[in-house]
């Protein structure tokens, strides 16, 4: 049995079958990048296997060390509350480290640009193109501030302008940001969904992009995202366990 901790990728889950398909495609890419690493997938809701079910199965097999990696782009409610709560219910024999969420990261900006180039843009178009960085949205002020910071950082890489937008919970909406970029005089407008998998909110982003010139695909199984998962895994697996284990009982 490998002495490396098992990587447990924790996805939210969705009634939309495209969500789980995208998650599994990303996990397959991660496995291909590091064949000796055991990678499992668990869902918080809607899909199977559940996170709790995967943890129980691992404990029954005799696995001791797990890195639980939230498949999230910002550190919002799920990373701060939902996932720690589930991990606290894990079998006490498991030693669990919770990895950091994926974003922000330069690798994600590279993945966003990959999707826009695949949708028809080229690097030569950057200076004349305004981009809407369209995220799912959150009620967490920290998560909203992170999206705004990413938009500013991305603008400094050469785009005409970059504006954040949100599919829910916050404003502006994608269509409002598209109009703003038109008013600024950008020659063309592109919408870059800052989301990992298809679903209800990404579909709302797509509808809001109706008057844009280019709409990128979701990040999905982009190689940059897979590399980032492995980076977060490596960071967490070398970190010392807390004195009281996540999976311990009183």
Backbone as CSV, one residue per row, in Angstrom:
resi,resn,N_x,N_y,N_z,CA_x,CA_y,CA_z,C_x,C_y,C_z
1,UNK,0.854,-1.202,0.000,0.000,0.000,0.000,0.882,1.242,0.000
2,UNK,0.543,2.271,-0.823,1.329,3.487,-0.887,1.329,4.200,0.447
3,UNK,2.490,4.771,0.810,2.569,5.535,2.043,2.127,6.979,1.848
4,UNK,1.911,7.395,0.614,1.413,8.752,0.364,-0.039,8.849,0.802
5,UNK,-0.430,9.988,1.362,-1.840,10.151,1.723,-2.742,10.024,0.501
6,UNK,-3.900,9.462,0.700,-4.904,9.408,-0.355,-5.425,10.825,-0.583
7,UNK,-5.592,11.187,-1.842,-6.194,12.466,-2.182,-7.700,12.270,-2.355
8,UNK,-8.474,12.925,-1.518,-9.930,12.896,-1.627,-10.394,14.242,-2.156
9,UNK,-10.850,14.257,-3.401,-11.372,15.473,-4.018,-12.835,15.614,-3.616
10,UNK,-13.164,16.736,-2.978,-14.522,16.956,-2.477,-15.236,17.964,-3.366
11,UNK,-16.247,17.497,-4.085,-17.047,18.351,-4.962,-18.407,18.604,-4.325
12,UNK,-19.036,19.701,-4.748,-20.328,20.028,-4.157,-21.403,19.045,-4.584
13,UNK,-21.444,18.716,-5.864,-22.521,17.880,-6.381,-23.635,18.718,-6.973
14,UNK,-24.415,18.105,-7.862,-25.483,18.832,-8.552,-26.481,17.846,-9.128
15,UNK,-27.718,18.309,-9.303,-28.710,17.503,-10.021,-28.383,17.429,-11.509
16,UNK,-27.584,18.371,-11.989,-27.204,18.404,-13.397,-26.116,17.361,-13.640
17,UNK,-26.361,16.359,-14.468,-25.374,15.297,-14.674,-24.060,15.791,-15.265
18,UNK,-24.060,16.960,-15.904,-22.823,17.492,-16.462,-21.815,17.835,-15.366
19,UNK,-22.309,18.156,-14.191,-21.422,18.527,-13.085,-20.529,17.351,-12.691
20,UNK,-21.137,16.225,-12.377,-20.356,15.059,-11.959,-19.452,14.581,-13.079
21,UNK,-19.933,14.639,-14.325,-19.106,14.210,-15.454,-17.853,15.059,-15.563
22,UNK,-17.991,16.357,-15.338,-16.842,17.253,-15.403,-15.868,16.992,-14.260
23,UNK,-16.395,16.759,-13.073,-15.543,16.446,-11.918,-14.745,15.169,-12.173
24,UNK,-15.414,14.141,-12.671,-14.733,12.870,-12.919,-13.675,13.017,-14.014
25,UNK,-13.940,13.850,-15.014,-12.941,14.079,-16.061,-11.706,14.754,-15.489
26,UNK,-11.908,15.703,-14.588,-10.774,16.362,-13.939,-9.977,15.380,-13.098
27,UNK,-10.649,14.541,-12.354,-9.963,13.561,-11.514,-9.184,12.564,-12.371
28,UNK,-9.737,12.167,-13.506,-8.992,11.271,-14.406,-7.705,11.935,-14.881
29,UNK,-7.750,13.230,-15.162,-6.540,13.924,-15.595,-5.520,13.968,-14.463
30,UNK,-5.977,14.194,-13.238,-5.067,14.207,-12.092,-4.395,12.849,-11.930
31,UNK,-5.168,11.790,-12.043,-4.592,10.437,-11.933,-3.554,10.189,-13.026
32,UNK,-3.846,10.661,-14.237,-2.907,10.463,-15.331,-1.613,11.236,-15.104
33,UNK,-1.709,12.385,-14.454,-0.515,13.184,-14.197,0.358,12.580,-13.103
34,UNK,-0.256,11.853,-12.175,0.521,11.239,-11.087,-0.007,9.819,-10.871
35,UNK,0.453,8.878,-11.677,-0.117,7.517,-11.646,0.025,6.806,-10.304
36,UNK,1.017,7.137,-9.518,1.202,6.429,-8.256,0.344,6.938,-7.121
37,UNK,-0.417,7.974,-7.356,-1.230,8.574,-6.301,-2.660,8.041,-6.365
38,UNK,-3.173,7.625,-5.231,-4.577,7.205,-5.171,-5.449,8.440,-5.011
39,UNK,-6.406,8.596,-5.924,-7.302,9.752,-5.915,-8.739,9.256,-5.874
40,UNK,-9.494,9.714,-4.893,-10.908,9.381,-4.759,-11.740,10.657,-4.871
41,UNK,-13.019,10.481,-5.176,-13.939,11.611,-5.311,-15.137,11.398,-4.406
42,UNK,-15.508,12.440,-3.676,-16.712,12.407,-2.851,-17.517,13.674,-3.057
43,UNK,-18.836,13.570,-2.907,-19.720,14.711,-3.137,-20.437,15.081,-1.846
44,UNK,-20.645,16.381,-1.663,-21.365,16.857,-0.491,-22.868,16.629,-0.612
45,UNK,-23.376,16.655,-1.834,-24.832,16.560,-2.018,-25.132,16.063,-3.428
46,UNK,-26.310,15.521,-3.615,-26.894,15.144,-4.907,-26.267,13.922,-5.571
47,UNK,-24.946,13.776,-5.537,-24.271,12.699,-6.254,-23.647,11.705,-5.287
48,UNK,-23.316,10.526,-5.814,-22.614,9.525,-5.042,-21.280,9.230,-5.721
49,UNK,-20.296,8.787,-4.898,-20.372,8.511,-3.470,-20.311,9.793,-2.642
50,UNK,-20.862,9.713,-1.442,-20.794,10.841,-0.523,-19.397,10.910,0.085
51,UNK,-19.045,12.074,0.573,-17.750,12.235,1.249,-17.662,11.281,2.433
52,UNK,-18.718,11.222,3.237,-18.706,10.357,4.414,-18.541,8.894,4.015
53,UNK,-19.231,8.491,2.934,-19.113,7.109,2.487,-17.710,6.761,2.041
54,UNK,-17.047,7.672,1.328,-15.674,7.418,0.890,-14.750,7.306,2.095
55,UNK,-14.906,8.190,3.059,-14.052,8.156,4.242,-14.227,6.856,5.016
56,UNK,-15.460,6.394,5.147,-15.697,5.143,5.855,-15.071,3.965,5.109
57,UNK,-15.181,3.967,3.786,-14.575,2.888,2.996,-13.053,2.891,3.138
58,UNK,-12.453,4.063,3.113,-10.999,4.152,3.266,-10.565,3.629,4.624
59,UNK,-11.312,3.989,5.665,-10.964,3.522,7.003,-11.076,2.003,7.098
60,UNK,-12.101,1.432,6.479,-12.277,-0.023,6.494,-11.136,-0.731,5.774
61,UNK,-10.569,-0.080,4.772,-9.436,-0.660,4.037,-8.125,-0.578,4.817
62,UNK,-8.114,0.221,5.858,-6.883,0.396,6.613,-6.079,1.624,6.246
63,UNK,-6.647,2.479,5.388,-5.976,3.739,5.060,-5.901,4.589,6.318
64,UNK,-4.753,5.258,6.496,-4.583,6.113,7.674,-4.572,7.597,7.329
65,UNK,-3.926,7.953,6.216,-3.704,9.375,5.907,-4.489,9.804,4.676
66,UNK,-5.195,10.920,4.803,-6.023,11.457,3.723,-5.800,12.961,3.629
67,UNK,-5.667,13.454,2.416,-5.723,14.892,2.154,-7.071,15.173,1.513
68,UNK,-7.900,15.943,2.188,-9.225,16.303,1.690,-9.121,17.647,0.977
69,UNK,-9.396,17.645,-0.312,-9.192,18.843,-1.121,-10.528,19.381,-1.621
70,UNK,-10.954,20.554,-1.133,-12.221,21.128,-1.609,-12.099,21.578,-3.058
71,UNK,-12.971,21.098,-3.901,-12.972,21.499,-5.300,-13.741,22.814,-5.402
72,UNK,-13.101,23.864,-4.892,-13.707,25.186,-4.804,-12.701,26.230,-5.260
73,UNK,-13.203,27.306,-5.839,-12.318,28.355,-6.333,-12.108,29.471,-5.331
74,UNK,-13.006,29.605,-4.350,-12.856,30.621,-3.315,-13.137,29.999,-1.953
75,UNK,-12.611,30.651,-0.947,-12.792,30.175,0.415,-14.070,30.794,0.990
76,UNK,-15.193,30.169,0.688,-16.480,30.656,1.158,-17.095,29.629,2.118
77,UNK,-18.435,29.622,2.205,-19.120,28.848,3.250,-18.775,27.368,3.215
78,UNK,-18.738,26.773,2.021,-18.501,25.330,1.953,-17.125,24.977,2.521
79,UNK,-16.127,25.777,2.211,-14.778,25.485,2.698,-14.637,25.779,4.181
80,UNK,-15.366,26.785,4.657,-15.228,27.214,6.049,-16.107,26.409,7.007
81,UNK,-17.233,25.899,6.524,-18.202,25.271,7.429,-18.598,23.864,6.997
82,UNK,-19.161,23.723,5.797,-19.706,22.430,5.379,-18.659,21.320,5.392
83,UNK,-17.544,21.572,4.725,-16.543,20.514,4.599,-15.896,20.173,5.942
84,UNK,-15.468,21.157,6.750,-14.946,20.786,8.074,-15.941,19.993,8.901
85,UNK,-17.235,20.311,8.786,-18.245,19.583,9.559,-18.312,18.126,9.126
86,UNK,-18.256,17.875,7.813,-18.279,16.494,7.324,-17.020,15.753,7.759
87,UNK,-15.878,16.413,7.678,-14.624,15.747,8.035,-14.551,15.432,9.534
88,UNK,-15.203,16.228,10.342,-15.220,15.933,11.789,-15.956,14.639,12.105
89,UNK,-16.827,14.202,11.174,-17.580,12.965,11.374,-16.857,11.748,10.813
90,UNK,-15.630,11.937,10.313,-14.881,10.822,9.734,-14.481,9.821,10.804
91,UNK,-14.260,8.559,10.422,-13.781,7.568,11.399,-12.514,8.066,12.086
92,UNK,-12.438,7.908,13.402,-11.327,8.501,14.162,-9.959,7.952,13.801
93,UNK,-9.885,6.785,13.174,-8.571,6.229,12.824,-7.924,6.975,11.667
94,UNK,-8.696,7.775,10.933,-8.145,8.510,9.806,-7.453,9.785,10.263
95,UNK,-6.294,10.045,9.671,-5.592,11.313,9.874,-5.859,12.159,8.635
96,UNK,-6.572,13.271,8.827,-7.053,14.049,7.691,-6.482,15.457,7.739
97,UNK,-5.935,15.868,6.618,-5.535,17.254,6.423,-6.469,17.855,5.384
98,UNK,-7.032,19.026,5.660,-7.861,19.713,4.675,-6.979,20.665,3.885
99,UNK,-6.898,20.457,2.581,-6.096,21.319,1.712,-6.799,22.653,1.504
100,UNK,-6.033,23.621,1.029,-6.602,24.916,0.694,-7.454,24.812,-0.562
101,UNK,-8.387,25.747,-0.716,-9.170,25.811,-1.948,-8.245,26.156,-3.116
102,UNK,-8.728,26.005,-4.316,-7.869,26.154,-5.487,-7.450,27.596,-5.750
103,UNK,-8.389,28.526,-5.572,-8.056,29.893,-5.924,-7.719,30.764,-4.732
104,UNK,-7.079,31.886,-5.031,-6.602,32.327,-6.346,-5.264,31.688,-6.693
105,UNK,-4.960,31.645,-7.982,-3.698,31.072,-8.442,-3.426,31.524,-9.869
106,UNK,-2.164,31.806,-10.197,-1.830,32.106,-11.594,-2.202,30.976,-12.543
107,UNK,-2.210,29.740,-12.056,-2.601,28.622,-12.905,-4.055,28.753,-13.360
108,UNK,-4.905,29.298,-12.516,-6.300,29.478,-12.904,-6.439,30.569,-13.962
109,UNK,-5.642,31.625,-13.871,-5.654,32.637,-14.917,-5.204,32.035,-16.249
110,UNK,-4.203,31.164,-16.188,-3.761,30.488,-17.413,-4.865,29.611,-17.992
111,UNK,-5.609,28.927,-17.104,-6.715,28.089,-17.566,-7.829,28.932,-18.174
112,UNK,-8.125,30.083,-17.577,-9.135,30.974,-18.129,-8.741,31.432,-19.539
113,UNK,-7.479,31.803,-19.701,-7.023,32.237,-21.021,-7.067,31.086,-22.014
114,UNK,-6.713,29.887,-21.578,-6.810,28.723,-22.456,-8.238,28.591,-22.994
115,UNK,-9.224,28.713,-22.115,-10.611,28.564,-22.550,-11.016,29.671,-23.531
116,UNK,-10.538,30.895,-23.310,-10.882,31.975,-24.240,-10.214,31.775,-25.590
117,UNK,-8.986,31.304,-25.598,-8.312,31.043,-26.874,-8.982,29.882,-27.609
118,UNK,-9.414,28.878,-26.853,-10.132,27.776,-27.480,-11.462,28.240,-28.076
119,UNK,-12.021,29.324,-27.511,-13.304,29.842,-28.002,-13.133,30.791,-29.186
120,UNK,-11.879,31.076,-29.555,-11.688,31.869,-30.761,-10.779,33.073,-30.649
121,UNK,-10.444,33.508,-29.435,-9.512,34.619,-29.290,-8.083,34.146,-29.530
122,UNK,-7.169,35.114,-29.663,-5.747,34.811,-29.744,-5.017,35.793,-28.844
123,UNK,-3.773,35.514,-28.480,-3.015,36.463,-27.649,-2.947,37.856,-28.265
124,UNK,-2.978,37.948,-29.587,-2.931,39.250,-30.243,-4.189,40.080,-29.991
125,UNK,-5.278,39.441,-29.530,-6.540,40.144,-29.293,-6.621,40.783,-27.903
126,UNK,-5.659,40.501,-27.027,-5.817,40.890,-25.627,-6.036,42.388,-25.441
127,UNK,-5.202,43.202,-26.066,-5.252,44.638,-25.791,-6.544,45.293,-26.251
128,UNK,-7.264,44.660,-27.163,-8.511,45.242,-27.669,-9.755,44.534,-27.139
129,UNK,-9.559,43.584,-26.232,-10.678,42.777,-25.725,-10.911,43.038,-24.246
130,UNK,-12.154,43.330,-23.906,-12.555,43.412,-22.507,-13.106,42.068,-22.067
131,UNK,-12.804,41.693,-20.825,-13.187,40.372,-20.324,-14.082,40.514,-19.095
132,UNK,-15.144,39.749,-19.079,-15.984,39.610,-17.890,-15.546,38.346,-17.158
133,UNK,-15.061,38.512,-15.944,-14.699,37.380,-15.092,-15.966,36.995,-14.327
134,UNK,-16.648,35.980,-14.825,-17.994,35.654,-14.332,-17.942,34.476,-13.370
135,UNK,-18.211,34.738,-12.106,-18.207,33.677,-11.101,-19.624,33.348,-10.668
136,UNK,-19.749,32.269,-9.896,-21.076,31.843,-9.448,-21.696,32.849,-8.489
137,UNK,-20.858,33.502,-7.673,-21.361,34.446,-6.690,-21.390,33.842,-5.307
138,UNK,-21.410,34.707,-4.294,-21.377,34.248,-2.907,-21.892,35.360,-2.008
139,UNK,-22.409,34.965,-0.851,-22.772,35.953,0.166,-21.597,36.251,1.082
140,UNK,-20.469,35.576,0.884,-19.290,35.751,1.724,-18.476,36.933,1.206
141,UNK,-18.304,37.992,1.987,-17.558,39.167,1.509,-16.124,38.833,1.115
142,UNK,-15.499,37.889,1.808,-14.127,37.510,1.474,-14.073,36.937,0.058
143,UNK,-15.012,36.080,-0.284,-15.024,35.476,-1.610,-15.255,36.529,-2.688
144,UNK,-16.148,37.479,-2.439,-16.417,38.536,-3.418,-15.177,39.395,-3.614
145,UNK,-14.487,39.719,-2.523,-13.277,40.536,-2.620,-12.193,39.821,-3.415
146,UNK,-12.097,38.506,-3.256,-11.097,37.737,-3.997,-11.363,37.817,-5.501
147,UNK,-12.619,37.714,-5.907,-12.950,37.795,-7.336,-12.557,39.161,-7.887
148,UNK,-12.830,40.215,-7.136,-12.448,41.555,-7.587,-10.925,41.674,-7.706
149,UNK,-10.198,41.096,-6.762,-8.731,41.127,-6.816,-8.208,40.374,-8.041
150,UNK,-8.814,39.223,-8.330,-8.387,38.440,-9.494,-8.626,39.231,-10.771
151,UNK,-9.762,39.913,-10.861,-10.057,40.714,-12.056,-8.998,41.794,-12.243
152,UNK,-8.614,42.469,-11.157,-7.587,43.512,-11.265,-6.245,42.915,-11.694
153,UNK,-5.887,41.779,-11.097,-4.628,41.132,-11.454,-4.615,40.723,-12.920
154,UNK,-5.723,40.170,-13.384,-5.794,39.688,-14.765,-5.732,40.845,-15.758
155,UNK,-6.342,41.973,-15.411,-6.304,43.148,-16.274,-4.859,43.585,-16.533
156,UNK,-4.025,43.464,-15.523,-2.630,43.899,-15.648,-1.807,42.985,-16.553
157,UNK,-2.367,41.892,-17.040,-1.636,41.035,-17.972,-1.830,41.464,-19.427
158,UNK,-2.591,42.553,-19.654,-2.670,43.087,-21.007,-4.036,43.212,-21.633
159,UNK,-5.113,42.797,-20.953,-6.454,42.934,-21.519,-6.876,44.399,-21.542
160,UNK,-7.782,44.728,-22.451,-8.320,46.089,-22.518,-8.924,46.496,-21.177
161,UNK,-9.693,45.596,-20.585,-10.280,45.787,-19.249,-10.793,44.442,-18.783
162,UNK,-10.904,44.272,-17.474,-11.488,43.054,-16.896,-12.456,43.490,-15.798
163,UNK,-13.660,42.983,-15.854,-14.666,43.316,-14.858,-15.220,42.040,-14.222
164,UNK,-15.373,42.012,-12.894,-16.005,40.858,-12.253,-17.515,40.897,-12.431
165,UNK,-18.123,39.722,-12.429,-19.583,39.615,-12.464,-19.970,38.347,-11.715
166,UNK,-21.251,38.266,-11.336,-21.699,37.177,-10.476,-23.060,36.665,-10.948
167,UNK,-23.207,35.350,-10.926,-24.460,34.749,-11.362,-25.531,34.775,-10.279
168,UNK,-25.124,34.958,-9.022,-26.085,34.978,-7.922,-25.490,35.747,-6.749
169,UNK,-26.337,36.143,-5.834,-25.966,36.681,-4.523,-25.348,38.075,-4.569
170,UNK,-24.611,38.406,-5.613,-23.926,39.696,-5.701,-24.126,40.312,-7.074
171,UNK,-23.799,41.579,-7.167,-23.860,42.316,-8.424,-22.472,42.823,-8.767
172,UNK,-22.196,43.084,-10.076,-23.118,43.088,-11.206,-23.323,41.702,-11.795
173,UNK,-24.354,41.554,-12.610,-24.579,40.345,-13.372,-23.710,40.386,-14.643
174,UNK,-23.590,39.243,-15.278,-22.751,39.132,-16.473,-23.172,40.119,-17.548
175,UNK,-24.472,40.213,-17.817,-24.944,41.101,-18.887,-24.635,42.562,-18.589
176,UNK,-24.649,42.943,-17.289,-24.325,44.319,-16.922,-22.844,44.612,-17.173
177,UNK,-21.976,43.643,-16.846,-20.550,43.829,-17.082,-20.232,43.881,-18.566
178,UNK,-20.961,43.085,-19.373,-20.782,43.145,-20.831,-21.098,44.546,-21.334
179,UNK,-22.221,45.113,-20.878,-22.597,46.465,-21.313,-21.557,47.490,-20.888
180,UNK,-21.029,47.337,-19.679,-20.022,48.287,-19.200,-18.774,48.258,-20.075
181,UNK,-18.330,47.072,-20.458,-17.145,46.963,-21.296,-17.395,47.528,-22.696
182,UNK,-18.608,47.362,-23.218,-18.962,47.991,-24.491,-18.851,49.520,-24.358
183,UNK,-19.386,50.043,-23.255,-19.375,51.488,-23.047,-17.956,52.027,-22.897
184,UNK,-17.045,51.204,-22.396,-15.657,51.620,-22.248,-14.946,51.715,-23.596
185,UNK,-15.531,51.131,-24.621,-14.933,51.196,-25.944,-14.070,50.019,-26.325
186,UNK,-14.153,48.911,-25.567,-13.391,47.714,-25.940,-13.899,47.213,-27.298
187,UNK,-12.982,46.851,-28.160,-13.343,46.428,-29.518,-14.199,45.176,-29.506
188,UNK,-13.899,44.253,-28.602,-14.713,43.047,-28.452,-14.814,42.736,-26.969
189,UNK,-15.819,41.924,-26.622,-16.054,41.543,-25.222,-16.113,40.026,-25.135
190,UNK,-15.381,39.480,-24.166,-15.369,38.042,-23.919,-15.835,37.773,-22.492
191,UNK,-16.521,36.676,-22.311,-16.955,36.249,-20.973,-16.198,34.982,-20.611
192,UNK,-15.525,35.024,-19.466,-14.736,33.892,-18.977,-15.391,33.356,-17.704
193,UNK,-16.102,32.234,-17.790,-16.722,31.673,-16.586,-15.663,31.172,-15.598
194,UNK,-15.659,31.762,-14.423,-14.744,31.341,-13.364,-15.464,30.299,-12.512
195,UNK,-15.769,29.183,-13.156,-16.463,28.071,-12.509,-15.835,26.769,-12.996
196,UNK,-15.959,25.736,-12.200,-15.276,24.484,-12.497,-16.100,23.511,-13.329
197,UNK,-17.407,23.563,-13.204,-18.230,22.543,-13.860,-19.547,23.150,-14.314
198,UNK,-20.163,22.574,-15.334,-21.457,23.074,-15.806,-22.537,22.905,-14.738
199,UNK,-23.608,23.668,-14.914,-24.722,23.568,-13.985,-25.625,24.780,-14.097
200,UNK,-26.490,24.960,-13.126,-27.508,26.010,-13.159,-26.890,27.404,-13.260
201,UNK,-25.935,27.719,-12.392,-25.348,29.057,-12.400,-24.451,29.303,-13.617
202,UNK,-23.643,28.341,-14.035,-22.921,28.539,-15.304,-23.846,28.761,-16.496
203,UNK,-25.000,28.102,-16.500,-25.967,28.347,-17.571,-26.489,29.781,-17.506
204,UNK,-26.662,30.307,-16.304,-27.093,31.699,-16.161,-26.014,32.648,-16.685
205,UNK,-24.747,32.314,-16.407,-23.641,33.107,-16.951,-23.698,33.107,-18.478
206,UNK,-23.925,31.937,-19.053,-23.981,31.826,-20.512,-25.112,32.682,-21.094
207,UNK,-26.260,32.692,-20.440,-27.361,33.535,-20.921,-26.990,35.007,-20.836
208,UNK,-26.282,35.376,-19.781,-25.860,36.767,-19.629,-24.814,37.183,-20.633
209,UNK,-24.161,36.193,-21.259,-23.127,36.476,-22.252,-23.688,36.568,-23.664
210,UNK,-25.006,36.638,-23.795,-25.626,36.592,-25.124,-25.127,37.712,-26.034
211,UNK,-24.816,38.882,-25.477,-24.373,40.015,-26.293,-22.855,40.163,-26.315
212,UNK,-22.141,39.189,-25.749,-20.682,39.186,-25.838,-20.249,38.579,-27.167
213,UNK,-19.001,38.814,-27.541,-18.469,38.251,-28.779,-17.936,36.846,-28.590
214,UNK,-17.454,36.559,-27.390,-16.824,35.271,-27.118,-17.268,34.792,-25.745
215,UNK,-17.590,33.511,-25.635,-17.905,32.881,-24.350,-16.999,31.682,-24.171
216,UNK,-16.179,31.698,-23.139,-15.321,30.561,-22.852,-16.092,29.444,-22.175
217,UNK,-15.545,28.240,-22.254,-16.112,27.106,-21.537,-15.719,27.186,-20.057
218,UNK,-16.397,26.403,-19.227,-16.016,26.302,-17.825,-14.600,25.718,-17.731
219,UNK,-13.975,25.888,-16.592,-12.589,25.448,-16.431,-12.451,23.938,-16.548
220,UNK,-13.364,23.207,-15.950,-13.422,21.757,-16.113,-12.096,21.058,-15.883
221,UNK,-11.737,20.205,-16.831,-10.539,19.379,-16.706,-9.330,20.014,-17.385
222,UNK,-9.251,21.331,-17.405,-8.083,21.995,-17.976,-6.822,21.495,-17.281
223,UNK,-5.733,21.280,-18.011,-4.514,20.753,-17.379,-3.980,21.633,-16.271
224,UNK,-4.193,22.955,-16.388,-3.733,23.851,-15.320,-4.483,23.586,-14.015
225,UNK,-5.762,23.261,-14.126,-6.545,22.959,-12.926,-6.052,21.662,-12.293
226,UNK,-5.767,20.665,-13.106,-5.251,19.398,-12.580,-3.907,19.610,-11.885
227,UNK,-3.025,20.418,-12.489,-1.741,20.692,-11.852,-1.933,21.419,-10.525
228,UNK,-2.918,22.298,-10.472,-3.189,23.030,-9.239,-3.698,22.101,-8.146
229,UNK,-4.541,21.140,-8.497,-4.990,20.158,-7.510,-3.791,19.444,-6.894
230,UNK,-2.854,19.034,-7.728,-1.680,18.327,-7.219,-0.804,19.248,-6.382
231,UNK,-0.735,20.510,-6.746,0.040,21.461,-5.936,-0.582,21.622,-4.558
232,UNK,-1.905,21.779,-4.510,-2.569,21.916,-3.206,-2.418,20.626,-2.387
233,UNK,-2.466,19.484,-3.060,-2.251,18.210,-2.368,-0.855,18.165,-1.757
234,UNK,0.155,18.525,-2.532,1.529,18.477,-2.033,1.720,19.422,-0.851
235,UNK,1.125,20.597,-0.947,1.245,21.565,0.149,0.626,21.009,1.433
236,UNK,-0.550,20.385,1.293,-1.238,19.867,2.472,-0.572,18.617,3.030
237,UNK,-0.075,17.748,2.162,0.469,16.470,2.634,1.773,16.644,3.404
238,UNK,2.459,17.762,3.206,3.701,18.005,3.944,3.469,18.847,5.188
239,UNK,2.231,19.268,5.400,1.913,20.087,6.562,1.672,19.198,7.775
240,UNK,2.139,19.631,8.922,1.955,18.839,10.137,0.475,18.727,10.477
241,UNK,0.090,17.580,10.989,-1.287,17.401,11.438,-1.557,18.263,12.658
242,UNK,-2.792,18.780,12.789,-3.132,19.511,14.015,-3.109,18.572,15.221
243,UNK,-2.898,19.147,16.382,-2.808,18.338,17.597,-4.070,17.500,17.798
244,UNK,-5.233,18.116,17.535,-6.492,17.361,17.553,-6.876,17.084,16.113
245,UNK,-6.924,15.800,15.739,-7.203,15.440,14.359,-8.610,15.837,13.965
246,UNK,-8.776,16.146,12.686,-10.115,16.490,12.186,-11.071,15.342,12.420
247,UNK,-10.576,14.124,12.239,-11.469,12.966,12.359,-11.542,12.387,13.746
248,UNK,-10.936,13.042,14.736,-10.897,12.492,16.092,-12.192,12.741,16.818
249,UNK,-12.462,11.903,17.781,-13.618,12.099,18.631,-13.147,12.467,20.026
250,UNK,-13.989,13.124,20.783,-13.618,13.570,22.122,-13.527,12.398,23.070
